Amino acid sequence: MAKEYCRDRFFPTTHIANLPKQFSFNKGKKTLMIDYATTDQLHIFKKMINDAANRGDNVGIDEYHEDYVANFLFDMSEIFQATDPSTGHIEAVMFIQFCFYQRALDSRSATVHIIRSSDIDNIIYAELASLMGDFAQALDIGYTQICVHVAFSMTDLYLELRKQGFVTVALFPEWVELAGIGVDDSALMVKQLRTSNRKLKSKEEILKATNDKFTLDGVQSTYFSSGCVPVPILPITATTKQGFKFTFRNARIEEDEMMYKMLSDAANEGDGYAIDELPTLNFFRMAYLAGSAAVIMEDVATKAVAGAMIFLKSLQGRRATSSIVGTSVILKKEYRSSGLNNLGRAIGIIVLRSMGFKKEFSITFSTNYAAIKATKRFQLQTIGIFPNGAYQRGRGWVDLVYALGSLEDEVGMLSKLGFEHLASSNKKQAVGSKL
Protein backbone atom coordinates (compact mmCIF):
# COMPACT_ATOMS: atom_id res chain seq x y z
CA MET A 1 0.00 0.00 0.00
CA ALA A 2 1.42 3.40 -1.00
CA LYS A 3 2.33 5.78 1.79
CA GLU A 4 0.34 9.01 1.99
CA TYR A 5 2.25 12.27 2.19
CA CYS A 6 1.26 14.79 4.86
CA ARG A 7 -0.16 17.60 2.72
CA ASP A 8 -2.19 20.72 3.45
CA ARG A 9 -5.85 19.75 3.21
CA PHE A 10 -7.13 23.32 2.93
CA PHE A 11 -5.65 24.85 -0.25
CA PRO A 12 -4.12 22.61 -2.93
CA THR A 13 -0.33 23.09 -3.17
CA THR A 14 2.37 22.35 -5.69
CA HIS A 15 4.34 19.23 -4.82
CA ILE A 16 7.98 20.09 -4.13
CA ALA A 17 10.12 18.16 -6.58
CA ASN A 18 13.53 16.57 -5.99
CA LEU A 19 12.72 15.31 -2.49
CA PRO A 20 14.19 13.51 -0.67
CA LYS A 21 17.33 15.60 -0.86
CA GLN A 22 20.38 16.08 1.35
CA PHE A 23 21.04 19.56 2.72
CA SER A 24 24.10 20.80 4.57
CA PHE A 25 23.76 22.88 7.73
CA ASN A 26 26.00 24.88 10.06
CA LYS A 27 28.78 25.35 7.50
CA GLY A 28 28.86 21.68 6.58
CA LYS A 29 28.98 20.32 10.11
CA LYS A 30 25.62 18.58 9.77
CA THR A 31 23.94 16.84 6.84
CA LEU A 32 20.24 16.04 6.92
CA MET A 33 17.98 14.29 4.45
CA ILE A 34 14.82 16.37 3.95
CA ASP A 35 11.66 14.72 2.67
CA TYR A 36 7.92 14.86 2.92
CA ALA A 37 6.59 13.18 6.03
CA THR A 38 4.05 10.38 5.66
CA THR A 39 0.88 9.78 7.62
CA ASP A 40 2.18 6.52 9.12
CA GLN A 41 4.77 8.60 11.01
CA LEU A 42 2.35 10.88 12.83
CA HIS A 43 2.69 8.89 16.06
CA ILE A 44 6.46 9.54 15.95
CA PHE A 45 5.87 13.28 15.59
CA LYS A 46 3.47 13.27 18.55
CA LYS A 47 6.19 11.69 20.69
CA MET A 48 8.73 14.25 19.46
CA ILE A 49 6.30 17.05 20.40
CA ASN A 50 5.87 15.59 23.90
CA ASP A 51 9.62 15.16 24.33
CA ALA A 52 10.29 18.76 23.25
CA ALA A 53 7.57 20.01 25.62
CA ASN A 54 9.13 18.07 28.50
CA ARG A 55 12.50 19.69 27.71
CA GLY A 56 10.95 23.15 27.46
CA ASP A 57 12.45 23.41 23.97
CA ASN A 58 10.32 26.25 22.57
CA VAL A 59 7.26 24.02 22.93
CA GLY A 60 4.70 24.84 25.62
CA ILE A 61 3.65 22.14 28.04
CA ASP A 62 0.10 22.26 26.64
CA GLU A 63 0.70 24.17 23.41
CA TYR A 64 0.15 21.24 21.04
CA HIS A 65 -2.90 19.79 22.73
CA GLU A 66 -4.79 16.94 21.14
CA ASP A 67 -7.58 18.98 19.53
CA TYR A 68 -5.17 21.46 17.94
CA VAL A 69 -2.82 18.72 16.69
CA ALA A 70 -5.59 16.62 15.17
CA ASN A 71 -7.71 19.36 13.60
CA PHE A 72 -5.17 22.00 12.65
CA LEU A 73 -1.50 21.03 12.87
CA PHE A 74 -1.68 17.62 11.15
CA ASP A 75 -4.65 18.43 8.93
CA MET A 76 -3.73 21.92 7.69
CA SER A 77 0.05 21.70 7.23
CA GLU A 78 2.64 20.56 4.75
CA ILE A 79 4.86 18.35 6.93
CA PHE A 80 8.53 17.59 6.29
CA GLN A 81 11.06 15.52 8.17
CA ALA A 82 14.81 15.87 8.60
CA THR A 83 16.61 12.55 8.95
CA ASP A 84 20.22 11.77 9.78
CA PRO A 85 21.32 9.85 6.65
CA SER A 86 23.83 7.77 8.59
CA THR A 87 21.42 6.50 11.25
CA GLY A 88 17.98 6.94 9.67
CA HIS A 89 16.89 8.72 12.85
CA ILE A 90 14.37 11.55 12.48
CA GLU A 91 16.09 14.61 13.94
CA ALA A 92 13.40 17.21 13.27
CA VAL A 93 9.90 17.61 11.88
CA MET A 94 8.83 20.86 10.20
CA PHE A 95 5.28 22.10 9.61
CA ILE A 96 4.29 24.82 7.13
CA GLN A 97 0.83 25.94 8.21
CA PHE A 98 -1.69 28.65 7.42
CA CYS A 99 -1.01 31.52 9.86
CA PHE A 100 -3.70 32.10 12.50
CA TYR A 101 -2.31 35.55 13.37
CA GLN A 102 -3.83 37.13 10.26
CA ARG A 103 -7.34 37.94 9.13
CA ALA A 104 -7.34 36.46 5.65
CA LEU A 105 -8.07 33.04 4.24
CA ASP A 106 -6.13 33.95 1.10
CA SER A 107 -2.99 33.85 3.18
CA ARG A 108 0.25 35.65 2.42
CA SER A 109 1.65 34.28 5.70
CA ALA A 110 2.65 30.79 6.75
CA THR A 111 3.61 29.74 10.26
CA VAL A 112 6.59 27.40 10.52
CA HIS A 113 6.63 24.99 13.46
CA ILE A 114 9.85 23.08 14.12
CA ILE A 115 10.08 20.20 16.56
CA ARG A 116 13.66 19.03 17.00
CA SER A 117 15.60 16.34 18.79
CA SER A 118 18.25 17.33 21.32
CA ASP A 119 20.90 16.80 18.59
CA ILE A 120 19.73 19.82 16.56
CA ASP A 121 21.36 23.03 17.81
CA ASN A 122 20.04 26.58 17.49
CA ILE A 123 22.02 27.30 14.33
CA ILE A 124 20.54 24.32 12.51
CA TYR A 125 17.06 25.12 13.87
CA ALA A 126 17.27 28.63 12.39
CA GLU A 127 18.63 27.33 9.09
CA LEU A 128 15.81 24.78 8.91
CA ALA A 129 13.31 27.62 9.47
CA SER A 130 14.89 29.57 6.61
CA LEU A 131 14.79 26.48 4.37
CA MET A 132 11.08 26.17 5.12
CA GLY A 133 10.75 29.69 3.71
CA ASP A 134 12.13 28.39 0.41
CA PHE A 135 9.71 25.47 0.60
CA ALA A 136 6.78 27.79 1.39
CA GLN A 137 7.46 29.70 -1.83
CA ALA A 138 7.77 26.45 -3.79
CA LEU A 139 4.32 25.35 -2.59
CA ASP A 140 3.03 28.10 -4.89
CA ILE A 141 -0.11 29.11 -3.01
CA GLY A 142 0.90 32.72 -2.48
CA TYR A 143 3.00 32.78 0.67
CA THR A 144 5.15 35.93 0.76
CA GLN A 145 6.32 35.69 4.37
CA ILE A 146 6.82 33.08 7.09
CA CYS A 147 6.39 33.37 10.84
CA VAL A 148 7.96 31.59 13.79
CA HIS A 149 7.15 31.78 17.49
CA VAL A 150 10.01 31.94 19.97
CA ALA A 151 9.74 31.86 23.74
CA PHE A 152 11.52 35.04 24.79
CA SER A 153 13.72 33.25 27.33
CA MET A 154 15.37 31.36 24.43
CA THR A 155 17.77 34.21 23.63
CA ASP A 156 20.32 32.17 21.66
CA LEU A 157 17.66 30.72 19.36
CA TYR A 158 16.14 34.18 18.92
CA LEU A 159 19.52 35.59 17.85
CA GLU A 160 20.14 32.78 15.35
CA LEU A 161 16.76 33.43 13.76
CA ARG A 162 17.69 37.10 13.50
CA LYS A 163 20.78 36.09 11.52
CA GLN A 164 18.50 34.27 9.07
CA GLY A 165 16.48 37.41 8.38
CA PHE A 166 13.63 37.01 10.86
CA VAL A 167 12.50 40.20 12.60
CA THR A 168 10.21 40.60 15.59
CA VAL A 169 6.81 42.10 14.80
CA ALA A 170 5.10 41.45 18.14
CA LEU A 171 5.88 40.41 21.70
CA PHE A 172 3.05 38.64 23.51
CA PRO A 173 3.28 38.72 27.31
CA GLU A 174 2.69 35.50 29.29
CA TRP A 175 1.87 33.63 26.08
CA VAL A 176 3.48 30.20 26.57
CA GLU A 177 4.33 27.95 29.52
CA LEU A 178 7.63 26.09 29.31
CA ALA A 179 8.76 23.16 31.43
CA GLY A 180 11.48 24.33 33.81
CA ILE A 181 10.80 28.01 33.05
CA GLY A 182 7.14 28.64 33.75
CA VAL A 183 4.99 31.19 31.97
CA ASP A 184 7.03 33.10 29.40
CA ASP A 185 6.57 35.85 26.82
CA SER A 186 6.57 34.86 23.15
CA ALA A 187 8.04 36.73 20.20
CA LEU A 188 6.37 36.52 16.80
CA MET A 189 9.11 36.78 14.16
CA VAL A 190 8.53 37.27 10.43
CA LYS A 191 10.80 36.76 7.42
CA GLN A 192 9.85 38.30 4.10
CA LEU A 193 10.16 35.89 1.17
CA ARG A 194 9.42 38.29 -1.64
CA THR A 195 8.08 41.82 -1.91
CA SER A 196 6.09 41.74 -5.12
CA ASN A 197 2.32 41.88 -4.88
CA ARG A 198 0.38 38.91 -6.13
CA LYS A 199 -3.09 38.26 -7.40
CA LEU A 200 -5.79 37.40 -4.95
CA LYS A 201 -7.26 33.94 -5.04
CA SER A 202 -10.55 33.86 -6.85
CA LYS A 203 -13.82 33.70 -4.97
CA GLU A 204 -14.31 30.20 -6.42
CA GLU A 205 -10.97 29.00 -4.95
CA ILE A 206 -11.86 30.38 -1.50
CA LEU A 207 -15.33 28.84 -1.60
CA LYS A 208 -14.03 25.43 -2.68
CA ALA A 209 -11.48 25.36 0.13
CA THR A 210 -13.94 26.41 2.82
CA ASN A 211 -16.76 24.19 1.54
CA ASP A 212 -14.43 21.16 1.55
CA LYS A 213 -13.20 21.87 5.09
CA PHE A 214 -16.30 23.35 6.75
CA THR A 215 -18.99 20.90 5.74
CA LEU A 216 -22.64 20.62 6.68
CA ASP A 217 -21.83 17.42 8.61
CA GLY A 218 -19.28 19.38 10.61
CA VAL A 219 -21.82 22.10 11.32
CA GLN A 220 -24.34 19.50 12.47
CA SER A 221 -21.87 17.96 14.93
CA THR A 222 -20.48 21.25 16.26
CA TYR A 223 -22.84 24.21 15.97
CA PHE A 224 -26.33 22.73 15.58
CA SER A 225 -25.73 20.12 18.26
CA SER A 226 -25.19 22.72 20.98
CA GLY A 227 -25.28 26.26 19.57
CA CYS A 228 -23.22 28.99 21.18
CA VAL A 229 -22.01 28.94 24.78
CA PRO A 230 -24.76 30.59 26.88
CA VAL A 231 -23.79 33.40 29.25
CA PRO A 232 -25.67 32.80 32.54
CA ILE A 233 -25.80 36.45 33.64
CA LEU A 234 -27.74 37.52 30.54
CA PRO A 235 -30.09 39.15 29.75
CA ILE A 236 -29.06 42.59 30.99
CA THR A 237 -30.82 45.83 30.10
CA ALA A 238 -28.95 49.13 30.37
CA THR A 239 -29.06 52.70 29.08
CA THR A 240 -26.45 54.63 27.09
CA LYS A 241 -25.24 58.10 28.07
CA GLN A 242 -27.46 59.43 25.29
CA GLY A 243 -30.54 57.88 26.90
CA PHE A 244 -31.10 54.92 24.57
CA LYS A 245 -32.00 51.63 26.27
CA PHE A 246 -30.73 48.27 25.02
CA THR A 247 -31.09 44.67 26.11
CA PHE A 248 -28.09 42.35 25.87
CA ARG A 249 -29.16 38.73 25.53
CA ASN A 250 -27.80 35.38 24.39
CA ALA A 251 -28.12 34.85 20.65
CA ARG A 252 -30.54 32.17 19.57
CA ILE A 253 -29.30 29.36 17.35
CA GLU A 254 -31.53 30.47 14.46
CA GLU A 255 -30.01 33.99 14.51
CA ASP A 256 -26.75 32.77 12.97
CA GLU A 257 -27.71 33.86 9.45
CA MET A 258 -28.65 37.34 10.65
CA MET A 259 -25.29 37.79 12.42
CA TYR A 260 -23.44 36.43 9.40
CA LYS A 261 -25.19 38.90 7.11
CA MET A 262 -24.27 41.86 9.33
CA LEU A 263 -20.60 40.86 9.35
CA SER A 264 -20.38 39.89 5.67
CA ASP A 265 -22.10 43.15 4.65
CA ALA A 266 -19.42 45.03 6.61
CA ALA A 267 -16.70 43.02 4.82
CA ASN A 268 -18.22 43.80 1.41
CA GLU A 269 -18.20 47.50 2.28
CA GLY A 270 -14.59 47.39 3.51
CA ASP A 271 -15.82 48.29 6.98
CA GLY A 272 -13.44 46.57 9.41
CA TYR A 273 -13.49 43.06 7.93
CA ALA A 274 -11.40 41.43 5.19
CA ILE A 275 -13.03 40.45 1.90
CA ASP A 276 -12.38 36.73 2.47
CA GLU A 277 -12.65 36.68 6.25
CA LEU A 278 -16.20 35.26 6.27
CA PRO A 279 -16.60 33.38 2.99
CA THR A 280 -19.55 31.13 3.90
CA LEU A 281 -22.22 30.74 6.54
CA ASN A 282 -20.94 27.29 7.51
CA PHE A 283 -17.43 28.71 8.00
CA PHE A 284 -18.89 31.41 10.24
CA ARG A 285 -20.83 28.84 12.24
CA MET A 286 -17.82 26.60 12.86
CA ALA A 287 -14.98 29.14 13.09
CA TYR A 288 -16.81 31.90 14.95
CA LEU A 289 -19.91 30.61 16.70
CA ALA A 290 -19.25 26.99 17.74
CA GLY A 291 -17.82 27.01 21.26
CA SER A 292 -18.13 30.80 21.51
CA ALA A 293 -20.54 33.15 23.25
CA ALA A 294 -22.70 35.36 21.03
CA VAL A 295 -24.61 38.33 22.42
CA ILE A 296 -27.40 40.19 20.62
CA MET A 297 -27.84 43.91 21.32
CA GLU A 298 -31.54 44.75 21.05
CA ASP A 299 -33.18 48.19 20.96
CA VAL A 300 -35.76 48.14 23.78
CA ALA A 301 -37.97 50.78 22.15
CA THR A 302 -38.28 49.13 18.74
CA LYS A 303 -37.26 45.50 19.50
CA ALA A 304 -34.89 45.80 16.52
CA VAL A 305 -31.48 44.13 16.58
CA ALA A 306 -28.86 46.89 16.86
CA GLY A 307 -25.75 44.70 16.69
CA ALA A 308 -23.95 41.66 17.99
CA MET A 309 -20.86 40.71 19.96
CA ILE A 310 -19.05 37.38 19.61
CA PHE A 311 -16.56 36.28 22.27
CA LEU A 312 -14.31 33.43 21.19
CA LYS A 313 -11.36 31.82 22.91
CA SER A 314 -8.27 33.08 21.15
CA LEU A 315 -6.55 30.64 18.77
CA GLN A 316 -3.43 32.74 18.96
CA GLY A 317 -2.36 31.86 22.50
CA ARG A 318 0.26 29.12 22.88
CA ARG A 319 -1.55 27.56 25.84
CA ALA A 320 -4.51 25.18 25.82
CA THR A 321 -5.62 26.58 29.17
CA SER A 322 -5.38 30.17 27.93
CA SER A 323 -7.76 32.69 29.49
CA ILE A 324 -7.37 35.02 26.50
CA VAL A 325 -10.45 36.04 24.53
CA GLY A 326 -10.94 37.57 21.11
CA THR A 327 -13.91 39.83 20.51
CA SER A 328 -15.79 40.53 17.29
CA VAL A 329 -18.30 43.40 17.40
CA ILE A 330 -20.65 44.69 14.73
CA LEU A 331 -23.08 47.62 15.11
CA LYS A 332 -25.66 48.59 12.55
CA LYS A 333 -24.86 52.01 11.10
CA GLU A 334 -28.01 53.64 12.43
CA TYR A 335 -26.94 52.89 16.02
CA ARG A 336 -23.32 54.09 15.85
CA SER A 337 -24.15 57.51 17.32
CA SER A 338 -26.39 56.13 20.07
CA GLY A 339 -23.60 55.48 22.58
CA LEU A 340 -24.05 51.74 22.12
CA ASN A 341 -20.34 51.28 21.37
CA ASN A 342 -19.30 52.33 24.89
CA LEU A 343 -22.23 50.62 26.59
CA GLY A 344 -21.57 47.43 24.64
CA ARG A 345 -17.94 47.58 25.75
CA ALA A 346 -19.05 47.91 29.39
CA ILE A 347 -21.44 44.97 29.16
CA GLY A 348 -18.77 43.01 27.29
CA ILE A 349 -16.36 43.48 30.20
CA ILE A 350 -18.98 42.18 32.64
CA VAL A 351 -19.74 39.20 30.40
CA LEU A 352 -16.07 38.29 29.88
CA ARG A 353 -15.30 38.54 33.58
CA SER A 354 -18.27 36.31 34.36
CA MET A 355 -16.90 33.73 31.90
CA GLY A 356 -13.49 33.68 33.58
CA PHE A 357 -11.46 35.45 30.89
CA LYS A 358 -8.54 37.54 32.15
CA LYS A 359 -7.09 39.07 28.98
CA GLU A 360 -8.52 40.38 25.73
CA PHE A 361 -6.67 40.16 22.41
CA SER A 362 -7.58 42.51 19.58
CA ILE A 363 -6.57 42.43 15.89
CA THR A 364 -7.44 45.68 14.09
CA PHE A 365 -6.80 46.89 10.55
CA SER A 366 -4.03 49.51 10.45
CA THR A 367 -6.36 51.60 8.27
CA ASN A 368 -9.16 51.61 10.86
CA TYR A 369 -8.04 54.62 12.89
CA ALA A 370 -11.32 54.89 14.79
CA ALA A 371 -11.07 51.28 15.96
CA ILE A 372 -7.42 51.74 16.99
CA LYS A 373 -8.40 54.80 19.04
CA ALA A 374 -11.20 52.76 20.60
CA THR A 375 -8.82 49.98 21.68
CA LYS A 376 -6.70 52.57 23.47
CA ARG A 377 -9.79 54.10 25.06
CA PHE A 378 -10.76 50.59 26.14
CA GLN A 379 -7.30 50.23 27.77
CA LEU A 380 -5.76 47.71 25.37
CA GLN A 381 -2.07 48.26 24.72
CA THR A 382 -0.49 47.84 21.28
CA ILE A 383 1.98 44.94 21.32
CA GLY A 384 2.85 44.61 17.64
CA ILE A 385 2.07 45.26 13.99
CA PHE A 386 1.77 42.33 11.59
CA PRO A 387 2.50 43.10 7.91
CA ASN A 388 0.07 42.25 5.12
CA GLY A 389 -2.37 40.44 7.37
CA ALA A 390 -5.63 41.12 5.51
CA TYR A 391 -7.04 42.36 2.22
CA GLN A 392 -9.51 45.20 2.73
CA ARG A 393 -11.94 46.17 0.01
CA GLY A 394 -10.97 49.54 -1.41
CA ARG A 395 -7.58 49.55 0.38
CA GLY A 396 -5.73 46.41 -0.71
CA TRP A 397 -3.36 44.56 1.62
CA VAL A 398 -3.20 46.19 5.05
CA ASP A 399 -1.21 45.59 8.21
CA LEU A 400 -2.80 44.39 11.44
CA VAL A 401 -2.41 46.08 14.82
CA TYR A 402 -2.24 43.69 17.77
CA ALA A 403 -3.41 44.93 21.17
CA LEU A 404 -3.77 43.17 24.50
CA GLY A 405 -5.52 44.26 27.67
CA SER A 406 -6.19 42.93 31.13
CA LEU A 407 -9.76 42.31 32.28
CA GLU A 408 -8.80 42.04 35.95
CA ASP A 409 -9.87 45.54 37.09
CA GLU A 410 -13.54 45.39 36.20
CA VAL A 411 -14.58 48.34 38.36
CA GLY A 412 -11.74 50.54 37.11
CA MET A 413 -12.46 49.73 33.46
CA LEU A 414 -16.17 50.42 33.82
CA SER A 415 -15.41 53.64 35.67
CA LYS A 416 -13.28 54.84 32.75
CA LEU A 417 -16.28 54.28 30.48
CA GLY A 418 -18.64 56.03 32.88
CA PHE A 419 -20.58 52.86 33.76
CA GLU A 420 -19.12 52.03 37.17
CA HIS A 421 -22.66 51.58 38.52
CA LEU A 422 -23.01 48.49 36.35
CA ALA A 423 -20.20 46.71 38.17
CA SER A 424 -21.56 47.21 41.68
CA SER A 425 -25.15 46.58 40.63
CA ASN A 426 -24.33 43.51 38.56
CA LYS A 427 -22.78 41.74 41.53
CA LYS A 428 -26.04 42.08 43.45
CA GLN A 429 -28.50 41.21 40.73
CA ALA A 430 -29.88 37.84 39.75
CA VAL A 431 -29.80 36.44 36.25
CA GLY A 432 -32.04 38.46 33.96
CA SER A 433 -31.54 41.65 35.92
CA LYS A 434 -32.21 45.13 34.59
CA LEU A 435 -29.51 47.66 35.40
N, C-alpha and C positions, 0 to 999 in steps of 0.2 A: 504494500500500500504506500503511495507517494506521501511524503511528508508535506504538511501545509505550512507555508511561510506565515509569519506573524505580520500581517499588513493592516494598515489603517482601514477600518470598516465604515468610515464616514464619507470622505471624498476619495474617488479613485486616484491612484498615484502611478507614476511611471516607475517600472521596475528598474532598479539600479543594476546596470550590467557589470560584468567582470568581477563579480563576487562569487566565491570567496577570493580574497586577495590579501597578501601580506603587506603590512605597513610598518615602518620604522618609527620609533618614538624616542624622545629624550636623547637626541643626537646619536642615534644608532645603538643605544644601550639596551633597548628592548624592542623585540619584534613580536607583533601580534597578528594573527589571522582574523580578519574581519569578514563576517558573513551575516546574512539574514538569520534570525532565530527561527525556530520551528515550534509549532504548538505543543509538540510532545516534550518540550523543555521547560514549559511554564512552571512546573513544580520546582525545578532547579532555581529559577529566577525568584520564586517566592522565598526559598530558603536563603538566597543571597540577600534579599531585602531584609529578612529577619536578622541575619548575621550583621549586616551593616547597621541596622537600628540598634542592636545590642552593643556594638562598638561606638555608637554615637558618631558615625562617619557620614555626616551631612544627611542623615536620614532620621527623621523624628521617630520617637518610640511608637507613635500611633499614626504617623503620617500616611503610610500606605495601608490603610485598613481594608478589610476584605471587600466592602462594597465599592470603594474607589478602584481597587485593583481589578476587580472583575468587570465593572461596568464602564470604566474610563481608561485606565492605564493599559490593560491588555487588549481592550476592544477598540480603542481609538488611537493606536500608536503604530508606527513602523518600528519594529524591534530588531536590533542587531546585537551580535555577540562578538566578543574579543577573546580569542583562544590562544593559549601558548602553543605554538606549533610543535614544540619538542615534547610536551607532556599531554596535549589534548585537553588540558584543564581550562575551563571557562574562567577568565580573569575579570571580565566586566561584561555588563549588559547595558545597552544604551537604547533609550526610548525617544523617538521624535513624535511629539504629541501636539495636537491643537492647543493653543494657549488659552487658558481660562481667565487670564488677566486682561483681556480685551473685550470689546463689545461689538464683535463682528463674527459672523459665521464664515464669510469669505475672508479667511485669515491671512494676514501678512506675517503673522508671528507664530513660531513653533516653540514649545518648551522642550528642552532637552533634559532628560533624567538620566543620570549615570549611577549605576550600582556597581561597586568595584570590590574585588578581593583585597586583602591586606597587602598583597604584592604589588599593587598599582599605586605609585606615589603621586603626589600632587601635580608634578610636571606632566606625567602621562595622562592623568585625569583631565587637565586643561587642554592638552593636545587632542584627546579623544573628543572633548566638547567642540573644539574647533573643526575637527573632521566631520562631526555630525552636522555642522553648518554647511559643509560641502555636500553632504548627502541630502540635506533638506532642500537645497537648490536643485539637486538632481531629481528629486521626487516630482518636480515640475507641477506643483499645484499652487504656486504663487507665493511661497514663503520668501520674504525679503529681510527677515531678521530672526535670530534665535535668542531664547531666554534661558538662563539657568538661575536656580535658587541656591544661595550659599548662606549657611548659618554664620552669623557675623563673628562668632568666636573662632572660626576656622580661617585665621588671618593668612596663613601660608597658601592655602588653596585659593583664597580670594586674590592674592597677589599674582599667582600663576595665571589665573583667568584674565586678570588685567593685561598681562603680557601677551595674551592671545587676542586682544582687541575687545574684550568685554568691558562695558562701563556700567556703573551703577545708576539705575534710574529711579529706584525707590528703596527705602529702608523701612521694613515693617517691624514695629516693636512687639516683643513677646509673641512671636509668630510660630515658633517651632520648639519642641521639647526634646532635648538630646540626652541620651543615657550618659551619666557621669558629669553632665554640665547643668542640666535643668532647663528651664524655659529661657530661650535665646531669641535675639532679634534675627531677622532674615533679610539679606540683600537680594533684590531682583536685579540681575545683570543682563544686559542686552548687547548683542553683537550684530552690527549691520552686515548683511550679505551683499546687497547691491542697492543702489540709490535710485535707479530708474523706476518711474511709475509703471504700473501694469494695468491691463484691462481687468475690470471687475468680472467675476463669474456671472454667468447669465442667471436670470430668475429661474429658468428651467433646471440648471445644475443645482442651485440651492434647494429647490423644491424636491428634486429627486433624492438628494442626500438626506434631507430632514424626513421625508416620507418613508424612506427605507429604515431609518434609525428610530423615529418616533411614530410607531405604528398604532393603529386603533386597538390592537390587543394589549399593547403596553399601556395605553390610556385606561383601558378597562381595568387592568390589574393595579394601576397606581392611583390615578385621579378618581375615576368613577367608583372605585371600591370604598373610598374613604373621604374624598373631597379634601378641602383644605383643613389645616389644623385649627380647631376652634379656640378662640381666646375667651376664657371664662369670665373675665371682668366686663365684657361687652354684653349689651349695648350701653353706651354712654351718650348723653345729650349735653351739649355745651354751646356757649354763645361767643361769637367773635367780638373783637373790640369795636367793630362797626355795627354790632347789634343783630347780626344774622345768626339764627339758631340751626345747628346741625346735629344729627344723630350719627354716631359711629357704631356700626354693627358688623357682625360676621357676615361675610359674603355667602350667598347660597350657591350650591353646586351648579344650578342652572344659570347663574349669572356670569359664567366663564366667558361666553361669547361676547357679552356686553363689555367686559373688562378688556378682552382682547381687541375689540374694535376701537376702544378709546386709545389704547396704546399704539396699535398699528396705524391709526389715523395720524397720531402725533409723529410717527416715524415717516409716513408718507409726506408730511408737511415739513420735515427736517426740524422738528420741534423737540429736541432732547433725546431722540432715539435714532439708532442707525438704521439704514434702509433694509438690512438683512437681519436685524436683531430679533425679529419676531415673524419668521416666514410663514408659519402655519399655526392654526388653532391647536392642533395636537402637540406641537412643539411647546407652545405657551402653557398648555395644561401640564405637561410633564416636567419642563425645565423651570417653570415659574411657580405653578400653583401646587403641584403634588408635594406634600410635606411642608408646605409653607402656610403662613397665616395671611389671609386676605381680608381687608376691612373696607366696607363700603361707607362713603360719606354721603349722607342723605339730607337734603334740604327739608327741614321740618315744615315750613310753610307750604311748600308745593308738593312734597313727597318725591321730588325729582332726585335722581342720582347726580351728585355734584362732582364726584371723583372716587378714586380708589387708592388704597395703599397696600402693597404686598411686601411682607417681611419674610425673607428667605435666609436660611443659614448659609453663610458665605462659603463658596467653593474655594476661595482663594487661600484660606488659612491652611497651614501645614500641620494641623492637629485635628484628629477625629472628634475630640471632645471640645472643640473650639466654641467659645461663647460669643463669637463675632457674627453680626447680622448685616445683611445687605438690604437696602430699602429701595423700592421702586414706587414712585408716586406720580399720579396723573390727575390733574384738575381740568375740568371742562372750562373753556375760555371764559364763559359768562360768569364764572365764580372766582376768577383770579384777582378781582379787586374787592372781594368780600371779606378778606381777612382769614379765609379758610386755610391758607398756606401756613400761617403761624399757629392757628388753632390745631390744625392737623398734625403739625410737628409736636405740639404739646401732648396731644392724645397719643401720638406715636411713641413718645418717651414713656408714658405710663404703660402702654401695652407691652413694649419691649422689656421694661423692667419686670412686669408681671410674668413674662415668659422666661425670665432668667438670663437674658442677654446682658453682657457687660460692656461690649464695644460695638460701635457701628462703623462699617466700612462703606465709603462712597466712591463711585467712579463717575466722573462728570466730564462732558466734552469740554475741551479747552476753549471752544468758541462760545460756550454758554456762560457768559459773564454773570448773568443774573443768578444762575444756579451756584456758581462758584462763590459769589458773595453770600448766598443763603447758607452754604455749608459753613462759612466762617461765622456768620451770625448764629448758626446752630451749634457753634463751638467744636467743629471738626477741624483738625489741623492737617494741612497739606503735607504729605509724606513722600510724594514723588510724582513724576510726569512720565507717562508711557507713550513712546512715539508711535504714530500711525495705528492707533488702536481701534478706530471705527471709521466708517464711511458715512458721512452725513449728507443728506440730500441738499443740493445747492451750495455745499462747501467743499466736498471732496474728502480726502483722508484727513482726519483730525487727530490730535493727541488727546490723551486721557489724563485727567487730574485725579490722583488718588488722595483721599482724605480719610482720617481715622479719628474717632472721638470716643471718649469714655461716657458710659451711661450711668456711672455710679452715683453722681450727685443729682438725683432726680429733683429735689427741691430747688437747688441752685439753678439748674437748667430751666425749669419752669418759671422761676422768678425772672430770669433774663428775658423770657418771652412775654412776661406780664401775666402769667397764668398760675402763679404760685398757689392760689386757692384750690386749684384742681388737685394738687398733690396732697394737701392736708385733708381735703374732703374725700378724695378717692379712697384713702386708707380707712375711712369710717363707713363707707357706703357698701351696701350689698350689691351683688351682681344685678345688672339692669338699672343701676342708679341713674339719676338725672342730676347733673352738677351745674 
